[in-house]
Amino acid sequence: MTSWQFLADVLVLLATALVLGTCAERIRQSAILGYLVAGTLVGPNVLAIVGQEAEVRAFAELGVALLLFAIGLEFSFQRLRRLGRVAVIGGSLQILATLAAAASAARWYGLDTRAALAVGAMVALSSTAAVLRLLADRAELDSVHGRHAVGVLLLQDLAVIPLMLMVELLGGGGTALAAAGVLGRTVLLSGLLVAVFLVLSLYVVPRVLNQQSWARSRELPILLAVVLALGSAYAAHTASLSPAMGAFVAGVLLGESSFATQIRADIASLRTLLVTLFFTSIGMLGNPTWVLDHWATVSIAVVLVTVGKSAIVWPILRMLGSTPGVAMASALCLGQIGEFSFVLAEISRGPTPLIDEDIFNLIVSTTIVTLFLTPFLVAAAPRVAERIESARGRRRRVGSGTTETAAGGRLARDIVIVGFGPAGQAVAHALYDRFRERIVVIELSPASAGRARQLGLSVQTGDALHIEVLEHAGVRQARVIAITIPDPGAVAAIVQTCRHLAPRASIVARARYHLRRGDIESAGASDVIDEEAGVGGGIATSVRRHLGEFDGDATNHDARASYASPK
C-alpha cells in the first residue's frame, strides 16, 4: 500500500466519522457513538473500505496519548495528591477484585486457569480515553465523582505494564526472572523520564515562552506544544512504557506552568483529529455478523461487565469514605472495558495462544458495546447520584459544576477581563477595590500577565480566540465579560464565542474603529465602546473649552457637550 492509500484510508475514516458524529449529535447523543459506528461500517468486517488497520491504530494510539497530555495539563501536583487514597488504594483494589471476578466467570465458562486470568486482566481495565473525553465535554472532570473516576483510571494505566508482563508469562513468553528484569528497567526509565520532563517544565519551557520573539509569534508556541505532546509519547514508547501515561506525566509537570492552558489550546485541533481516529479504529475491530450469531453470549457478557464492575467499584469507594451517591456515579463511569485491553488481547493471541478466535471476538464485541453504553452511563451518573443523595436527605448537587471552589465557599470569579493592556488595566483599577476577588484576567503576553499577577488578580495566560482558554478561565460562569483588546476582528470572534459559552452574561467590548462597531454588536456584545466616537467626543469637548476661553465665554459648555456615535 502506498502512503497515498493510507491518506485515503484516513480521509474515509474522518469523513465517515464527521457524518455519523453529526448524526449522533443531532439526536442528542455523544459524537463518540458516531465514530465507533463509522469505524465498524468502513472496517474489514462490513464494507472493507479501509485496509491499513495497523497504521491507523498507530495514529489512534497517538490520539490517546494526546488526550492524556491535555488532561494532564489540567492537573497540578496538589490535585493529584488529593486523588491519593482513591487512586492508589481504590484503583488497586478495583483491579484485583475485577480480575478475580472476571477470571472466575471465565473459568465457569470453560476456559483454563491461564486463559481465565488473561481475560480477567482485560476486563479489569476501563477506558481512559472515552471516560476522560466525556467528563471533559460535560465539565465534570473536577466534580467529586469525576475526580474519583480519574484516580482509578490513572492507576489502571499504571498497571498496564505489569498486566502485560503477567499475560506474557501466562502465555509462556518469558521467565519470572526476565519479567522482574523488565519491571526493574521500566521503573528506572520511568524515573529518568520524569526527571527529564521536570527539567523541561521548570527551566526550559518557561524561559523559551517568555522570550519576546516567541511572545510576538503564534506559530512557534504551537510548534513547541506539538513537539512536547508528541515527544513525551514517543519518549515513553522508546522506553517501553505506556505512551499515554508518559504523555500524561509530561502534561502534569507542564500543568504547573502558567502557559499550560495555551499549550492545551494549541494542540486541540491535532488532538481532535487523532482521538477521532482512535475511536474509529476501535470500531474497525467490530464484527457485526459474529455479534448477531452470538448475540445471547455478548448480551450476557455486556451485562456482567457493566453491572459487575459497578458493583465492585461502589463498595470500594464507600469504604474509602465516599458518599453512596458519589460512589455510584464514579462506578457507573467505569462500567466498560478499556482500549488497553486490546493490547492484552493481542498478546494473548501470541505464539502460544491463551485464547481462541471466539474468545477474542467476544472480548472485542463486549468492549465495543460497553463503549457504546459509556456516554449514557456518564450522562446518567450525576442524576443517579443526586437521587441517591436526595433519598438520604442530602439535597446538594454532586454532578456538573460541583467543584472544589464552590465547595470551599469562595467567591466565584465571575468578572472576566480579556486583555491587560492599558485599557484592560484601566478596567481592573476601576473595579479593584470592590471586586478584586471576582476578577479573572485572560492575557497572552507574559509581561502583561505578570503585571496582573502583581496586582493579586487571577490570571489565565492564553489566547482568548481559543475556546479552551475561555472555558478554563470560567467564562461559562461569568456575569460580566470586558473585552479590551484592540484588534476588532479578534474582538468580534471572542464576543461570538463568549456569547455561545455564556448566553446570559453581559459582554462589554471595545471597538477600535467605528466601521467595525456593527460587526461586534452582531456578534453578541451587550455594549460596544466606540473608540473613535469617544475620541471625537473628547476632542470636541476640549475644542469647546478652548473656544470658550478665547471668546471670554465662561458658561459651562462641557456640561452641555455630548456626543452620540452615529449608527
C-alpha positions as CSV (number, residue, x, y, z in Angstrom):
1,M,0.0,0.0,0.0
2,T,1.3,3.5,-0.8
3,S,1.3,6.4,1.5
4,W,-1.4,7.9,-0.6
5,Q,-3.6,4.9,0.0
6,F,-3.0,5.4,3.7
7,L,-4.1,9.0,3.4
8,A,-7.2,7.9,1.5
9,D,-8.0,5.5,4.4
10,V,-7.6,8.2,7.0
11,L,-9.8,10.5,4.8
12,V,-12.5,7.9,4.5
13,L,-12.5,7.3,8.3
14,L,-12.6,11.0,9.2
15,A,-15.3,11.8,6.6
16,T,-17.5,8.9,7.8
17,A,-16.8,9.9,11.4
18,L,-17.8,13.5,10.6
19,V,-21.2,12.4,9.0
20,L,-22.1,9.9,11.7
21,G,-20.8,12.0,14.6
22,T,-23.0,14.9,13.3
23,C,-26.0,12.5,13.2
24,A,-25.3,11.4,16.8
25,E,-25.2,15.0,18.0
26,R,-28.4,15.8,16.1
27,I,-30.2,13.1,18.2
28,R,-28.5,14.5,21.3
29,Q,-26.0,11.7,21.7
30,S,-22.3,11.7,22.1
31,A,-20.3,12.0,18.8
32,I,-18.2,9.1,20.1
33,L,-21.1,6.8,19.2
34,G,-20.9,8.0,15.6
35,Y,-17.2,7.5,15.5
36,L,-17.5,3.9,16.7
37,V,-20.2,3.2,14.1
38,A,-18.1,4.8,11.4
39,G,-15.1,2.5,12.1
40,T,-17.3,-0.5,12.1
41,L,-19.0,0.5,8.8
42,V,-15.9,1.1,6.8
43,G,-13.8,-1.6,8.5
44,P,-12.8,-5.0,7.3
45,N,-15.9,-6.8,8.7
46,V,-18.5,-4.7,6.9
47,L,-17.7,-2.6,3.8
48,A,-13.9,-3.3,3.9
49,I,-13.1,0.2,2.5
50,V,-10.2,0.8,4.9
51,G,-7.4,-1.7,4.7
52,Q,-4.4,-0.4,6.6
53,E,-5.5,-1.2,10.2
54,A,-2.1,-1.3,11.7
55,E,-1.1,2.2,10.5
56,V,-4.5,3.6,11.6
57,R,-4.1,2.1,15.1
58,A,-0.6,3.7,15.4
59,F,-2.2,7.1,14.8
60,A,-5.0,6.1,17.2
61,E,-2.5,5.4,20.0
62,L,-1.1,8.8,19.5
63,G,-4.7,10.2,19.9
64,V,-5.0,8.6,23.3
65,A,-1.6,10.0,24.3
66,L,-2.5,13.5,23.2
67,L,-5.8,13.2,25.1
68,L,-4.0,12.3,28.3
69,F,-1.4,15.0,27.7
70,A,-4.2,17.6,27.5
71,I,-5.9,16.2,30.6
72,G,-2.5,16.2,32.4
73,L,-2.2,19.9,31.7
74,E,-5.4,20.4,33.8
75,F,-3.9,18.6,36.8
76,S,-1.4,20.1,39.3
77,F,0.6,18.0,41.8
78,Q,-1.8,19.3,44.5
79,R,-4.8,17.9,42.7
80,L,-3.1,14.6,42.1
81,R,-2.2,14.3,45.8
82,R,-5.9,14.7,46.6
83,L,-6.6,11.7,44.4
84,G,-4.1,9.7,46.6
85,R,-6.2,7.2,48.5
86,V,-8.8,6.7,45.8
87,A,-6.2,6.3,43.1
88,V,-3.7,4.1,44.9
89,I,-6.0,2.0,47.2
90,G,-9.2,2.2,45.3
91,G,-7.6,1.6,41.9
92,S,-5.5,-1.3,43.2
93,L,-8.5,-3.0,44.9
94,Q,-10.6,-2.5,41.8
95,I,-8.1,-4.1,39.5
96,L,-7.6,-7.1,41.8
97,A,-11.2,-7.6,42.6
98,T,-12.4,-7.3,39.0
99,L,-9.6,-9.5,37.7
100,A,-10.6,-12.2,40.2
101,A,-14.3,-11.9,39.5
102,A,-13.8,-12.0,35.7
103,A,-11.3,-14.9,35.9
104,S,-13.9,-16.8,38.0
105,A,-16.6,-16.2,35.4
106,A,-14.2,-17.2,32.6
107,R,-13.4,-20.5,34.4
108,W,-17.1,-21.2,34.8
109,Y,-17.4,-20.5,31.0
110,G,-14.9,-23.3,30.4
111,L,-11.5,-21.6,30.0
112,D,-8.4,-23.0,31.7
113,T,-6.8,-21.1,34.6
114,R,-4.2,-19.3,32.5
115,A,-6.7,-18.1,29.9
116,A,-9.1,-17.1,32.6
117,L,-6.5,-14.9,34.3
118,A,-5.7,-13.3,30.9
119,V,-9.4,-12.5,30.4
120,G,-9.6,-11.2,33.9
121,A,-6.8,-8.8,33.2
122,M,-8.5,-7.5,30.1
123,V,-11.8,-6.9,31.9
124,A,-10.1,-5.2,34.8
125,L,-9.2,-2.1,32.7
126,S,-11.7,0.6,31.9
127,S,-11.5,3.2,29.0
128,T,-9.4,6.2,30.0
129,A,-9.9,7.8,26.5
130,A,-13.7,7.5,26.5
131,V,-14.3,8.4,30.1
132,L,-11.9,11.4,30.3
133,R,-13.2,12.7,27.0
134,L,-16.8,12.5,28.1
135,L,-16.1,14.0,31.6
136,A,-14.2,16.9,30.0
137,D,-17.0,17.5,27.5
138,R,-19.5,17.7,30.4
139,A,-17.2,19.9,32.5
140,E,-17.2,17.2,35.2
141,L,-13.5,16.4,35.4
142,D,-13.4,18.4,38.7
143,S,-16.6,17.1,40.1
144,V,-16.2,14.7,43.1
145,H,-17.3,11.6,41.1
146,G,-15.1,12.8,38.2
147,R,-12.0,13.0,40.3
148,H,-12.6,9.6,41.8
149,A,-13.1,8.0,38.3
150,V,-9.9,9.8,37.1
151,G,-8.0,8.4,40.0
152,V,-9.0,4.8,39.4
153,L,-8.3,5.2,35.6
154,L,-4.8,6.6,36.2
155,L,-3.9,3.7,38.4
156,Q,-5.3,1.3,35.8
157,D,-3.0,2.9,33.2
158,L,0.0,2.4,35.5
159,A,-1.0,-1.2,35.9
160,V,-0.9,-1.9,32.1
161,I,2.7,-2.8,32.0
162,P,2.6,-5.3,35.0
163,L,-0.5,-6.8,33.5
164,M,1.2,-7.2,30.1
165,L,4.1,-9.0,31.8
166,M,1.7,-11.3,33.6
167,V,-0.1,-12.2,30.3
168,E,3.2,-12.8,28.6
169,L,4.3,-15.1,31.4
170,L,0.9,-17.0,31.3
171,G,1.5,-17.5,27.6
172,G,5.0,-18.9,28.1
173,G,6.6,-15.8,26.6
174,G,9.3,-15.4,29.3
175,T,10.5,-16.5,32.7
176,A,9.8,-14.8,36.0
177,L,13.4,-13.6,36.2
178,A,13.1,-12.0,32.8
179,A,9.8,-10.3,33.8
180,A,11.4,-9.0,37.0
181,G,14.3,-7.6,34.9
182,V,11.8,-5.8,32.6
183,L,9.9,-4.4,35.5
184,G,13.1,-3.0,37.1
185,R,14.2,-1.5,33.8
186,T,10.7,0.1,33.5
187,V,10.9,1.7,36.9
188,L,14.4,3.1,36.2
189,L,13.4,4.5,32.9
190,S,10.2,6.0,34.3
191,G,12.3,7.8,36.9
192,L,14.7,9.2,34.2
193,L,11.8,10.3,32.1
194,V,10.1,12.1,35.0
195,A,13.4,13.9,35.7
196,V,13.8,15.0,32.1
197,F,10.2,16.2,32.0
198,L,10.7,18.1,35.3
199,V,13.8,19.9,33.9
200,L,11.9,20.9,30.8
201,S,8.8,22.1,32.6
202,L,10.7,24.1,35.3
203,Y,13.6,25.6,33.4
204,V,13.4,25.2,29.6
205,V,9.8,25.8,28.6
206,P,9.1,29.0,30.8
207,R,12.3,30.6,29.5
208,V,11.5,29.9,25.9
209,L,7.9,31.1,26.1
210,N,8.9,34.3,27.9
211,Q,11.2,35.4,25.1
212,Q,9.9,38.5,23.3
213,S,10.3,36.8,19.8
214,W,8.1,33.9,21.0
215,A,5.5,36.3,22.5
216,R,5.1,38.0,19.1
217,S,4.7,34.7,17.2
218,R,1.8,32.3,17.3
219,E,3.4,29.7,15.1
220,L,6.4,29.0,17.4
221,P,4.5,28.3,20.6
222,I,2.1,26.0,18.6
223,L,5.1,24.0,17.2
224,L,6.5,23.8,20.7
225,A,3.2,22.5,22.1
226,V,3.0,19.8,19.4
227,V,6.7,18.8,19.9
228,L,6.1,18.5,23.7
229,A,2.9,16.4,23.3
230,L,4.2,14.0,20.7
231,G,7.7,14.0,22.0
232,S,6.6,12.8,25.5
233,A,4.6,10.0,24.0
234,Y,7.5,8.9,21.8
235,A,9.9,9.1,24.7
236,A,7.7,6.8,26.8
237,H,7.3,4.4,23.9
238,T,11.1,4.3,23.3
239,A,11.5,3.5,27.0
240,S,9.0,0.6,26.6
241,L,6.4,2.5,28.7
242,S,2.8,3.4,28.0
243,P,2.9,6.3,25.6
244,A,-0.4,7.6,27.1
245,M,1.0,7.5,30.6
246,G,4.2,9.2,29.6
247,A,2.2,11.9,27.9
248,F,0.1,12.3,31.0
249,V,3.1,12.7,33.3
250,A,4.6,15.3,30.9
251,G,1.3,17.1,30.9
252,V,1.1,17.2,34.7
253,L,4.6,18.6,35.0
254,L,3.8,21.3,32.4
255,G,0.5,21.9,34.2
256,E,2.4,23.8,36.9
257,S,3.3,26.4,34.2
258,S,1.2,29.5,33.6
259,F,1.3,28.5,29.9
260,A,-0.5,25.2,30.4
261,T,-3.9,26.3,29.1
262,Q,-2.4,27.9,26.0
263,I,-0.4,24.7,25.2
264,R,-3.6,22.7,25.7
265,A,-5.4,25.0,23.3
266,D,-2.6,24.9,20.7
267,I,-2.8,21.1,20.4
268,A,-6.6,21.0,20.4
269,S,-7.0,20.5,16.7
270,L,-4.4,17.8,16.4
271,R,-5.8,16.1,19.5
272,T,-9.3,16.1,18.0
273,L,-8.1,14.6,14.8
274,L,-6.1,11.7,16.4
275,V,-8.7,11.0,19.1
276,T,-11.4,10.6,16.4
277,L,-9.1,8.2,14.6
278,F,-8.7,6.3,17.9
279,F,-12.5,5.7,18.3
280,T,-12.9,4.8,14.6
281,S,-10.0,2.3,14.9
282,I,-11.8,0.6,17.8
283,G,-14.9,0.4,15.7
284,M,-13.0,-1.2,12.9
285,L,-12.4,-4.3,15.1
286,G,-16.2,-4.9,15.3
287,N,-17.7,-7.8,13.6
288,P,-21.5,-7.4,13.4
289,T,-22.0,-10.8,11.8
290,W,-20.3,-12.6,14.7
291,V,-22.2,-10.5,17.2
292,L,-25.5,-11.4,15.6
293,D,-24.6,-15.1,15.6
294,H,-23.6,-14.9,19.3
295,W,-25.9,-12.2,20.5
296,A,-27.0,-14.0,23.6
297,T,-23.4,-14.6,24.8
298,V,-22.5,-11.0,24.0
299,S,-25.5,-9.6,25.8
300,I,-24.7,-11.6,29.0
301,A,-21.1,-10.5,28.9
302,V,-22.1,-6.9,28.5
303,V,-24.5,-7.1,31.5
304,L,-21.9,-8.8,33.6
305,V,-19.2,-6.3,32.8
306,T,-21.4,-3.2,33.2
307,V,-23.2,-4.3,36.3
308,G,-20.3,-6.3,37.8
309,K,-17.7,-3.6,37.5
310,S,-20.0,-1.0,39.0
311,A,-20.9,-3.5,41.9
312,I,-17.2,-3.9,42.6
313,V,-16.2,-0.2,42.5
314,W,-19.2,1.0,44.6
315,P,-18.3,-0.7,47.9
316,I,-14.6,0.1,47.4
317,L,-15.3,3.8,47.2
318,R,-17.7,3.6,50.1
319,M,-15.0,2.0,52.2
320,L,-12.7,4.9,51.3
321,G,-15.2,7.5,52.6
322,S,-17.3,8.4,49.5
323,T,-21.0,9.0,49.9
324,P,-23.3,6.5,48.3
325,G,-24.3,8.8,45.5
326,V,-20.7,9.8,44.6
327,A,-19.6,6.2,44.8
328,M,-22.3,5.1,42.4
329,A,-21.7,7.9,40.0
330,S,-18.0,7.0,39.9
331,A,-18.8,3.3,39.5
332,L,-21.1,4.0,36.5
333,C,-18.3,5.9,34.8
334,L,-16.1,2.8,35.0
335,G,-18.5,0.2,33.7
336,Q,-16.8,-0.6,30.4
337,I,-13.7,-2.5,29.1
338,G,-10.9,-0.2,28.0
339,E,-8.7,0.4,25.0
340,F,-5.6,-1.1,26.6
341,S,-7.4,-4.4,26.9
342,F,-6.9,-4.8,23.1
343,V,-3.1,-4.8,23.8
344,L,-3.6,-7.7,26.3
345,A,-5.9,-9.5,23.9
346,E,-3.2,-9.3,21.1
347,I,-0.6,-10.6,23.5
348,S,-2.9,-13.5,24.4
349,R,-3.0,-14.5,20.7
350,G,0.8,-14.7,20.6
351,P,2.9,-17.7,19.5
352,T,1.4,-19.8,22.3
353,P,-2.3,-18.6,22.2
354,L,-4.1,-18.3,25.5
355,I,-7.5,-17.5,23.9
356,D,-9.0,-18.7,20.7
357,E,-10.7,-16.6,18.0
358,D,-14.2,-16.8,19.5
359,I,-13.0,-15.6,22.9
360,F,-11.1,-12.8,21.2
361,N,-14.2,-11.8,19.2
362,L,-16.2,-11.9,22.5
363,I,-13.8,-9.6,24.2
364,V,-13.7,-7.2,21.2
365,S,-17.5,-7.2,20.9
366,T,-18.1,-6.7,24.6
367,T,-15.6,-3.8,24.6
368,I,-17.3,-2.0,21.7
369,V,-20.8,-2.5,23.1
370,T,-19.8,-1.2,26.5
371,L,-18.1,1.8,24.9
372,F,-21.4,2.4,23.1
373,L,-23.1,2.4,26.6
374,T,-20.4,4.6,28.2
375,P,-21.8,8.0,27.1
376,F,-25.2,7.1,28.5
377,L,-23.7,5.9,31.8
378,V,-21.5,9.0,32.2
379,A,-24.5,11.2,31.4
380,A,-26.7,9.3,33.9
381,A,-24.1,9.2,36.7
382,P,-24.8,12.7,38.2
383,R,-28.6,12.2,38.0
384,V,-28.4,8.8,39.7
385,A,-26.1,10.3,42.4
386,E,-28.5,13.2,43.1
387,R,-31.4,10.8,43.5
388,I,-29.4,8.6,45.9
389,E,-28.3,11.7,47.9
390,S,-31.8,13.1,47.9
391,A,-33.2,9.9,49.2
392,R,-30.7,10.2,52.1
393,G,-31.8,13.7,52.8
394,R,-28.9,15.4,51.1
395,R,-30.1,18.0,48.6
396,R,-26.7,19.1,47.3
397,R,-25.6,18.7,43.7
398,V,-22.9,16.1,43.0
399,G,-22.7,16.5,39.3
400,S,-21.7,19.1,36.8
401,G,-20.4,22.3,38.4
402,T,-19.8,20.8,41.9
403,T,-16.2,21.9,42.2
404,E,-13.8,22.4,45.0
405,T,-14.1,26.2,44.6
406,A,-17.8,26.1,45.1
407,A,-17.5,23.6,48.0
408,G,-14.9,25.8,49.6
409,G,-17.3,28.7,49.7
410,R,-15.0,31.1,47.9
411,L,-16.4,33.9,45.8
412,A,-17.0,32.9,42.2
413,R,-14.7,34.6,39.7
414,D,-17.5,36.0,37.5
415,I,-15.9,39.1,36.1
416,V,-13.6,38.3,33.1
417,I,-11.3,40.9,31.5
418,V,-9.9,39.9,28.2
419,G,-6.6,41.7,27.5
420,F,-4.5,43.5,30.1
421,G,-3.0,46.4,28.0
422,P,-3.7,50.0,29.1
423,A,-7.5,49.6,28.5
424,G,-7.7,46.3,30.5
425,Q,-5.6,47.8,33.3
426,A,-8.0,50.8,33.5
427,V,-10.9,48.5,33.8
428,A,-9.2,46.4,36.5
429,H,-8.2,49.5,38.5
430,A,-11.7,50.8,38.4
431,L,-13.1,47.5,39.8
432,Y,-10.1,46.7,42.0
433,D,-11.3,47.9,45.5
434,R,-14.7,46.3,45.4
435,F,-14.4,43.3,43.1
436,R,-10.7,42.2,43.1
437,E,-11.5,38.7,44.3
438,R,-14.1,38.2,41.5
439,I,-11.8,39.2,38.6
440,V,-10.0,36.8,36.2
441,V,-7.8,38.2,33.5
442,I,-7.1,36.5,30.2
443,E,-3.8,37.7,28.6
444,L,-1.5,36.2,26.1
445,S,1.6,38.4,26.7
446,P,3.7,37.1,29.6
447,A,4.7,40.7,30.6
448,S,1.1,41.9,30.8
449,A,0.1,38.8,32.6
450,G,2.9,39.4,35.1
451,R,1.5,42.9,35.8
452,A,-1.9,41.5,36.5
453,R,-0.4,39.0,39.0
454,Q,1.4,41.7,40.7
455,L,-1.9,43.3,41.5
456,G,-3.1,40.0,43.0
457,L,-5.5,39.2,40.2
458,S,-6.3,35.7,39.0
459,V,-4.7,35.3,35.6
460,Q,-5.2,32.9,32.7
461,T,-2.3,33.0,30.3
462,G,-3.5,32.2,26.8
463,D,-5.1,33.4,23.6
464,A,-8.8,34.2,24.1
465,L,-9.5,33.2,20.5
466,H,-9.3,29.6,21.6
467,I,-12.5,28.3,23.2
468,E,-10.4,26.1,25.6
469,V,-8.8,29.2,27.1
470,L,-12.1,30.8,27.6
471,E,-13.6,27.7,29.2
472,H,-10.6,27.2,31.5
473,A,-11.0,30.9,32.7
474,G,-14.6,30.1,33.7
475,V,-16.4,32.2,31.0
476,R,-19.4,29.9,31.3
477,Q,-20.0,31.1,34.9
478,A,-19.2,34.8,34.1
479,R,-21.7,37.6,34.8
480,V,-19.7,40.3,33.0
481,I,-17.1,40.0,30.3
482,A,-15.0,43.0,29.3
483,I,-13.1,42.6,26.0
484,T,-10.4,45.3,25.8
485,I,-8.0,44.1,23.1
486,P,-7.6,46.5,20.1
487,D,-8.0,44.1,17.1
488,P,-11.6,44.4,16.0
489,G,-11.7,41.1,14.1
490,A,-10.4,39.2,17.2
491,V,-12.9,41.1,19.4
492,A,-15.9,40.1,17.2
493,A,-14.7,36.4,17.3
494,I,-14.2,36.4,21.0
495,V,-17.6,38.1,21.6
496,Q,-19.3,35.4,19.5
497,T,-17.6,32.5,21.4
498,C,-18.3,34.1,24.8
499,R,-22.0,34.6,23.8
500,H,-22.1,30.9,22.9
501,L,-20.5,29.9,26.2
502,A,-22.3,32.3,28.4
503,P,-25.7,33.3,26.9
504,R,-26.8,35.4,29.9
505,A,-23.6,37.2,30.5
506,S,-23.2,41.0,29.9
507,I,-20.4,41.5,27.3
508,V,-18.8,44.9,27.1
509,A,-16.5,45.1,24.1
510,R,-14.0,47.6,22.6
511,A,-14.4,48.8,19.0
512,R,-11.2,50.5,17.9
513,Y,-12.8,51.6,14.6
514,H,-16.3,52.9,14.2
515,L,-16.8,50.8,11.0
516,R,-16.4,47.6,12.9
517,R,-18.9,48.5,15.6
518,G,-21.8,46.8,13.8
519,D,-19.8,43.5,13.5
520,I,-19.1,43.4,17.2
521,E,-22.8,44.2,18.0
522,S,-23.9,41.5,15.6
523,A,-21.5,39.0,17.3
524,G,-23.5,39.4,20.5
525,A,-22.0,42.3,22.6
526,S,-24.3,43.9,25.1
527,D,-22.4,47.2,24.9
528,V,-19.8,48.4,22.5
529,I,-17.4,51.2,23.4
530,D,-16.8,53.0,20.2
531,E,-13.2,54.2,20.4
532,E,-13.3,56.7,17.5
533,A,-16.6,58.2,18.8
534,G,-15.1,58.5,22.2
535,V,-12.0,60.2,20.9
536,G,-14.2,62.5,18.8
537,G,-16.3,63.4,21.7
538,G,-13.3,64.1,23.9
539,I,-11.7,66.3,21.2
540,A,-15.0,68.2,20.7
541,T,-15.3,68.9,24.4
542,S,-11.7,70.2,24.5
543,V,-12.3,72.4,21.4
544,R,-15.4,73.9,23.0
545,R,-13.5,74.7,26.2
546,H,-10.7,76.4,24.3
547,L,-13.2,78.4,22.2
548,G,-14.9,79.5,25.4
549,E,-11.6,80.8,26.7
550,F,-10.9,82.7,23.5
551,D,-14.4,84.2,23.3
552,G,-14.4,85.0,27.0
553,D,-17.5,82.8,27.4
554,A,-17.4,81.4,30.9
555,T,-20.5,79.3,30.5
556,N,-20.0,75.6,31.1
557,H,-20.1,74.2,27.6
558,D,-18.7,71.0,29.0
559,A,-21.9,70.3,30.9
560,R,-23.9,70.6,27.7
561,A,-21.5,68.7,25.4
562,S,-22.4,65.3,24.5
563,Y,-21.6,63.0,21.6
564,A,-23.8,60.3,20.2
565,S,-22.0,58.0,17.9
566,P,-23.9,57.6,14.6
567,K,-25.5,54.2,14.0
